[in-house]
Structures are given as C-alpha cells and as structure tokens.
Amino acid sequence: MHEKTIDQIPIFADDELKGLVTIDIINEYTEHKDTKIKNVMNPKPPVIDFEFPANALAQLTRISGCVLVEKNSKIIGIITSSDLLKMM
C-alpha cells in the first residue's frame, strides 16, 4: 500500500463486497500477526452506478473516503477523495 500510495482497499469474498481496509488499519495491526482482516476492516463503502453524476461524488467521498463504481452489477473501479482533488 505504501509503495503504490494506496490508502484503502475493498475486501471481497466470493465476489461479494465485505468491507474496506485502510492504511490506518494496516499500520495499527502490523505488529499483531494473529489479527484477521475480517475482524478489523471498516464497513462497506458506498457503491454507485458508473453513470452517477460526478458532481455529487465530493459529498460521498467526504463521508466515506471512497466510493466503488459498478457497471452491470460488477465493481469496476474505486474513486477516492484524492482522485477528486486531482480532477480539479
């Protein structure tokens, strides 16, 4: 995550979104080798359709940090607050 400057990663099990792991969680639990991700991950982030209006994304990312984008019921991407800053 540090190397790729990724702050959050969605967690899936059998193609089902389960939650979100952040860099803060990783940093906090790095020393705890027996910790399971399912026990420390954040709740699922919002999922939006790929045709969702871009001007409404700022509000969602401010609240949740990121949103996942889906098309035809499949997750195809993630948009973070930093992505929105790059677009401005």
PyMOL commands that set and color helices and strands:
alter all, ss='L'
color gray80, all
select helices_A, chain A and resi 23-29+37-40+54-64+81-87
alter helices_A, ss='H'
color red, helices_A
select strands_A, chain A and resi 8-13+16-22+47-49+66-71+74-80
alter strands_A, ss='S'
color yellow, strands_A
deselect
rebuild
show_as cartoon
